[in-house]
Amino acid sequence: MSDSLIKVFEKIRDIPYHIPESPTEVDCRCWGKNRKLLEEFKRSGYDARLIVCRFLWSKQKLPRELTIQAPLDNDTHPFVEIKIEDRWVKVDATLDREFPKYNKWDGKSDTPISIVYEEICSPEESNKINFEEDSSKKSKKWYLFWKKLNKFFDEMKINPKLVLLNDLIKKYSSDKERVEEWEKQGFSRRSYYDYKNILVQKCGEI
């Protein structure tokens, strides 16, 4: 059963992350994606709920010149809690796998929450915030800010070779092992180190 849940999670997670830039665009940010995940879990027969946390843009790991343009510093972020073996498990499907860091899920443990949060709201308060949150009713200032965020996130995303390299780094502890697997895919030793330098620039030290 956990395999089917993982597939549901990965399907939603890998919807390309995109914040609406106008009232008519589909919401594929944290709200839209985690709401879809909630629906899928419930459709699969699980008890699940949307939980909201509060965060400050000024405390996110993003360039200050970007975060100071947020119309408000205070904001909210949702994730899903699903009940598995009588325990509420936190699952966040926000970032797709083209990001340098994205969530993987084993079907039973908590995933990290995709932002640096200040507090997690109660289920009752989360329901109220969920009812009120609507991307199509935001001010023009928010759409302008979101457009800049999208541009920044698009630049953060990585190509398939970097996805492969990221997986090799997680799986193997030495460059020797990683290079061997890299060359099995038909790529040169030199290109391994070139792409590793790119990945370091995107993700920080690895």
C-alpha positions in Angstrom: 0.0 0.0 0.0 2.9 2.4 0.7 4.1 2.0 -2.9 0.8 3.3 -4.2 0.9 6.2 -1.8 4.5 7.1 -2.9 3.4 7.0 -6.6 0.5 9.4 -5.7 2.9 11.7 -3.9 5.5 11.7 -6.8 2.8 12.3 -9.4 1.7 15.5 -7.6 5.3 16.5 -6.6 6.5 16.4 -10.2 3.8 18.8 -11.5 6.1 21.7 -12.5 6.1 24.3 -9.7 4.7 27.6 -10.9 3.2 30.5 -9.0 0.2 32.2 -10.8 1.2 35.4 -12.4 -2.4 36.4 -13.1 -5.9 35.6 -11.7 -6.5 33.2 -14.6 -3.4 31.0 -14.2 -3.6 27.6 -12.7 -2.2 27.4 -9.1 0.8 25.1 -9.2 2.5 26.6 -6.1 2.4 25.1 -2.7 -1.3 25.7 -2.2 -2.4 24.2 -5.5 -0.2 21.2 -5.4 -0.8 20.2 -1.8 -4.5 20.6 -2.2 -4.3 18.2 -5.1 -2.3 15.8 -2.9 -5.0 16.0 -0.2 -7.7 15.1 -2.7 -5.7 12.2 -4.0 -5.0 10.8 -0.5 -8.7 11.1 0.4 -9.7 9.4 -2.9 -7.4 6.5 -2.0 -9.4 6.1 1.2 -7.0 7.7 3.7 -7.9 10.2 6.4 -5.9 13.3 5.5 -6.0 17.0 6.2 -4.4 20.2 5.1 -2.2 21.9 7.7 -0.9 25.5 7.4 2.2 27.0 8.8 3.1 30.7 9.0 6.4 32.0 7.7 8.3 35.2 7.0 9.7 35.9 3.5 12.6 37.7 5.2 13.8 34.5 6.8 13.7 32.3 3.7 16.9 31.1 2.0 16.4 33.5 -0.9 18.2 36.7 -2.0 17.2 39.6 0.1 16.8 41.8 -2.9 14.0 39.4 -3.9 12.3 38.9 -0.5 12.0 42.6 0.3 9.7 42.9 -2.7 7.0 40.8 -1.1 3.9 42.9 -0.4 3.8 41.5 3.1 6.6 39.7 5.0 4.1 37.4 6.7 2.7 34.6 4.6 1.3 31.0 4.8 2.3 27.6 3.5 0.3 24.4 3.4 1.3 20.8 3.6 -0.7 17.6 4.0 -1.0 15.3 7.0 -2.1 11.8 6.3 -3.0 9.3 9.0 -0.9 6.1 8.7 -1.1 3.5 11.4 -2.8 5.9 13.8 -0.1 8.6 13.3 -0.4 11.9 11.5 2.5 12.0 8.9 3.6 15.3 7.4 3.9 15.3 3.6 4.9 18.3 1.4 4.8 18.0 -2.4 5.6 21.6 -3.2 8.9 21.4 -5.2 9.2 19.2 -8.3 12.3 17.1 -8.9 13.9 19.7 -11.2 14.9 21.7 -8.1 18.3 21.0 -6.5 16.5 20.0 -3.3 13.1 18.3 -3.4 11.2 15.9 -1.1 11.3 12.2 -1.4 8.9 10.1 0.6 9.0 6.6 1.9 5.3 6.3 2.4 5.5 6.3 6.2 7.8 9.1 7.6 7.5 12.8 7.7 9.0 14.8 4.8 10.7 18.1 5.4 8.5 21.2 5.1 9.6 23.2 2.1 10.0 26.5 3.8 11.5 27.9 7.0 8.4 28.3 9.1 7.6 30.3 12.3 4.7 28.2 13.6 2.3 25.4 12.6 -1.3 26.3 12.9 -3.9 24.0 14.5 -6.2 22.0 12.2 -9.1 24.4 13.0 -7.1 27.5 12.1 -5.7 25.7 9.1 -9.2 25.0 7.8 -10.1 28.7 8.2 -6.9 29.9 6.3 -7.5 27.2 3.6 -11.0 28.5 3.0 -9.8 32.1 2.6 -6.7 31.4 0.5 -7.4 32.1 -3.2 -4.7 32.9 -5.7 -7.2 34.4 -8.1 -8.0 37.2 -5.6 -4.6 38.6 -5.0 -3.5 42.1 -5.6 -1.4 43.2 -8.6 1.6 43.6 -6.2 1.5 39.9 -5.4 1.4 38.9 -9.0 4.4 41.1 -9.8 6.3 39.6 -6.9 5.3 36.0 -7.9 6.5 36.7 -11.4 9.9 37.6 -10.1 9.9 34.5 -7.9 9.1 32.3 -10.9 12.0 33.8 -12.8 14.4 33.1 -9.9 13.1 29.5 -9.4 13.3 28.8 -13.1 17.0 29.7 -13.0 17.4 27.4 -10.0 16.0 24.4 -11.8 18.4 21.8 -13.1 18.7 19.7 -16.3 18.6 15.9 -16.4 22.4 15.5 -16.1 22.3 17.5 -12.9 19.4 15.3 -11.6 21.5 12.2 -12.3 24.5 13.8 -10.6 22.5 14.7 -7.6 21.2 11.1 -7.3 24.8 9.8 -7.6 26.0 12.1 -4.9 23.3 10.9 -2.5 23.9 7.2 -3.4 27.7 7.0 -3.4 30.2 8.5 -0.9 33.2 8.9 -3.3 33.9 10.6 -6.6 35.5 7.4 -7.9 32.2 5.5 -7.5 30.2 8.4 -8.9 32.4 8.8 -12.0 32.2 5.1 -12.7 28.4 5.3 -12.8 28.5 8.6 -14.7 30.6 7.0 -17.4 28.2 4.0 -17.6 25.6 6.6 -18.8 27.9 7.5 -21.7 29.3 10.8 -20.2 33.0 11.7 -19.9 35.0 12.0 -16.7 35.6 15.6 -17.4 31.9 16.4 -17.8 31.3 14.8 -14.4 33.5 17.5 -12.7 32.0 20.3 -14.8 28.5 19.4 -13.8 29.6 18.9 -10.2 30.9 22.5 -10.1 27.5 23.7 -11.5 25.6 21.7 -8.9 27.8 23.2 -6.1 27.0 26.7 -7.3 23.3 25.9 -7.3 23.1 24.0 -4.0 26.0 25.2 -2.0 28.7 22.9 -0.7 28.1 19.1 -1.2 
